[in-house]
């Protein structure tokens, strides 16, 4: 007897959409049966025509825990994830202390085990190349580096999680290659960006508009030069390189060419760039509450083309909350205020709206948010799919829901969203993890610690 059978005329397994019964036992999908076929189960859930998709896998989250838990913590962040249809998360190492040693990584994974309501892994810091093999053995899902750090602020881009010395960066590539794990890199040339920041301040001052323009001076030269360096190191060493924040014409061209040559390179785009910071009017209206990096029109076209054509492999939320009090000083000096914004509860709504508007197909959204992220971290067949043998992680969608995003009613600890006011079509109605309902209509239904590790 199955534990649960879920019926819908619209089940997307990650590979195909079909009318089906999802048969679940011991937290796993054990079969897909035709509607009308007899299935014996302890519980039945008939969803009619509601769309069911695999739970999202988010490989790029900043939960601010430990060290900055006034912004977010592992419990609040993963509750927000569940509300956004995300059932597996991988958080980043810019915590305090950062996960630069095996002991710190083990402690962080233990903390996730106590607090997370969804399944989890962690992307460890690669700033100490000699420790990379030990970090991999201790349970790192992947490795993360920043190529630059903040000058006028100490967070979120700390010198303790950045590598600006190219020899050290090259050694990190070598050591990560030996583990077989992916290396995620935030590509910004440190010296070039500092030069551009100085020039922006001299020309426009320190307000949000100046800050936004500073990232794109020299036709995004600081970003593009960093991508060129990363791709050359990857060509030399063979590391599994995952390029974050793809959003420039030239950076996309370089990544596309590397992929066409068969190299082990993947790319990521982020929802704030796709829906928020590619709108100059929104930057002017909301300033520090959306920045981040501006995406000018030509880069926006290139980014969306790359998302559609497969150059971009993954959409990661880059969920990065700060409090309202921390953001407000950015109106006067954005260079000194923290960058980043919450997104994990909102991005599926934004993507469903793009599907409704014809900008993306549902198949492509599921590739970008479910199938490909699972593949990136070695979880193909287990996460990001509803084919038999996978964990029974799925999301029930209400595609008729039309409303503006309102971060004040979200599960974010900070109580706001960069997408506030954007009207979306479609939302998460219910979220299931390993066959257990963990979220429904604004309420998380499981306790902290329900999540399990997916690595090791």
Order of alpha helices (4+ residues) and beta strands (2+ residues): beta-beta-beta-beta-beta-beta-alpha-beta-alpha-beta-alpha-beta-alpha-beta-alpha-alpha-alpha-beta-alpha-beta-alpha-alpha-alpha-beta-beta-alpha-alpha-alpha-alpha-beta-beta-beta-beta
